[in-house]
Amino acid sequence: MTKPFDALFDRVPVPLGTWIMSASPLVTEATGHAGFDWAVLDMEHTPLDLAGLVSLLQANLGSPMLPIVRVPWNDAVTIKRVLDSGAHTLLVPFVQNAEEAAAAVAATRYPPEGVRGMAAMSRASKFGTVPDHFRHANTQVSVILQIETPTALANLEAIAAVPGVDALFLGPGDLSGTMGLPGQVGHPDVQAAMHDAAQRARAAGIRIGTVMGQVEQVQQMREAGYHFVGLASDLGLYMRACTGALKQLRDSAPGVHGNY
């Protein structure tokens, strides 16, 4: 049986995604129907908790959008609980080396391949109704590891070579900060590092993704060789539309919004 993450690339050559930062089931559902191929349900930088995650996963069922859950940290207990909640594709932040990569993979696997605890009754097994769940679950989980620092970049090939790692994901924001250029994603040095990472990942035979804020930047990353690319976030796109519309209205009729 094909993993959901692998099936994504059977449908689309370079899948386009976004970030769900609102922690809203309704926005998640709408985002899927808008046509995004995948979305990161983010537990690292948002108020999203486990109960909320279940609601987002349920809301997403009506669309073909692939849910990728970013866990808050490379922690076996958190990963176990997220998987039990029904997630099957995980994004693990701030992986620095092969040892941390191996720990992330082990946390997603039932013994003897890993250390994931077994629960007889969970959403992952459809509440115990999936035949041989413990025997087959390991083959359906995908692990994407986030590369966010120069140290991780230097270890890219070693991280990619860890068995069970399905893809890498370059985080441009944190990379710019750890390079001493916080927020300067477009800086030539950051861009050079991102282009180099794409080429090295392809040479290593592993998929690599990233996320950018603007359509033009997404196009550049596709041309640079990234296999899957995200565009901004639900809140970012919403705020951009709101501020842009308001500016257009106010600029077209100065003084209309003044005192009443």
ZIBEL-V995229 format. One line per field, one symbol per residue. ss: DSSP state (~ for helix, > for strand, _ for the rest). phi: phi as a letter, one per 30 degrees, with the letter a starting at -180 (. if undefined). psi: psi as a letter, one per 40 degrees, with the letter a starting at -180 (. if undefined). A space follows every 10 residues. Layout:
ss->???
phi->???
psi->???
This chain:
ss->___~~~~~~~ ~____>>>>> ____~~~~~~ ~~~~___>>> >>_______~ ~~~~~~~~~~ _____>>>>> >____~~~~~ ~~~~____>> >>_____~~~ ~~~~~~~__> _____>____ __~~~_____ __~~~~~~~_ _>>>>>>__~ ~~~~_~~~~~ ______>>>> _~~~~~~~__ _______~~~ ~~~~~~~~~~ ~~~~__>>>> >>__~~~~~~ ~~~~___>>> >>>~~~~~~~ ~~~~~~~~~~ ~~________
phi->.ddedddedd cbdbdcbacc cdhcdddddd ddddjddabd dccdbbddcd dddedddddd ddbddddccc ddadbdddde dddddjdbbc ccdhdcaddd dddddedccd eddabddcbd bbddchiicd dheddceedc cccccccbbe ddddcedddd ddejdcacbc cddddddddi beicddeedd dddddddddd ddddibdbba bbdbeddddd ddddjddbbc chbedddddd dddddddddd ddbdjdcddc
psi->hhiddddded dhdghhaahh eefhdddddd ddedeidiih hhedfiehad ddddddddde deiehhhhhh idighddddd ddddeeiehi hhifhdiddd dddddddehi ieeaehihhd hiddeffeeh hfdddeddee hihhhhheid ddddeddddd ehhehdiihh hddddddeee fhegdeiddd dddddddddd dddefiiiii iididddddd dddeehdhhi haiddddddd dddddddddd deghedeai.
